[in-house]
Amino acid sequence: MSLRDRFNKFTGKTQFVVSRIFIHLGGDEVSPLLGILNQAGRQAIEADGDLTIVGEGLVEICQNLLQYDTYWRSAANEGDVFWDEGGAGDYANELFTDSAGRYLSEPDASESSNPNDRLTLPPTRNLIVMLTVALEGEEPTIEADLSNMSALRIALKSLINLHYQERLRAIYIHFSPARFGDELTDDQVLQNFPELIPL
């Protein structure tokens, strides 16, 4: 902890942590998770970004990611600590814009919600989930290096707890591919998500 951080803590300033977690899942069985991600996205849009609803979606996504841990292939995380809400908000928005602009991460709002239509689409073998959160206070499990399985499991469980503790101030969920039928190849993963570290 720097001298400035110690001083801010001593003077009672509120700390904000902004973090983005990347998780790459691989295998024929990852497609059902795409349905869960799309459902959470639709609910967030319908709720006009209500943090409680988006947080419930985040909890469901984290629980499913934990169940799918045998399909985790690589991961990465980045973030920063701020002592003012404005700076944290700006950085969270910067990460949001970057995640939204990632390859095949643009959802299809006109997408058919008929599950029978999806049965004819080829399943994707690669799925990248990008979770960006801004939270109040310290959270060492989120600020740690998450490029190993055990740390990543602990971080996902912490995200669930942070929602229930009402400490999350922003939640952004992105994923690639975002549309059913889009395929993210191994080469595209390497090219468009260079920060990923094999687990």
Sequence and secondary structure as in RCSB ss.txt:
>XXXX:A:sequence
MSLRDRFNKFTGKTQFVVSRIFIHLGGDEVSPLLGILNQAGRQAIEADGDLTIVGEGLVEICQNLLQYDTYWRSA
ANEGDVFWDEGGAGDYANELFTDSAGRYLSEPDASESSNPNDRLTLPPTRNLIVMLTVALEGEEPTIEADLSNMS
ALRIALKSLINLHYQERLRAIYIHFSPARFGDELTDDQVLQNFPELIPL
>XXXX:A:secstr
  HHHHHHHHTT   EEEEEEEEEEESGGGHHHHHHHHHHHHHHHHTTT HHHHHHHHHHHHHHHHHTGGGEEEE
EEEEEEESSHHHHHHHHHHHHHHHHTSTT    TT    HHHHTTS   SEEEEEEEEEEES  HHHHS   SHH
HHHHHHHHHHHHHHTT EEEEEEEEES STT    HHHHHHH TT EE 
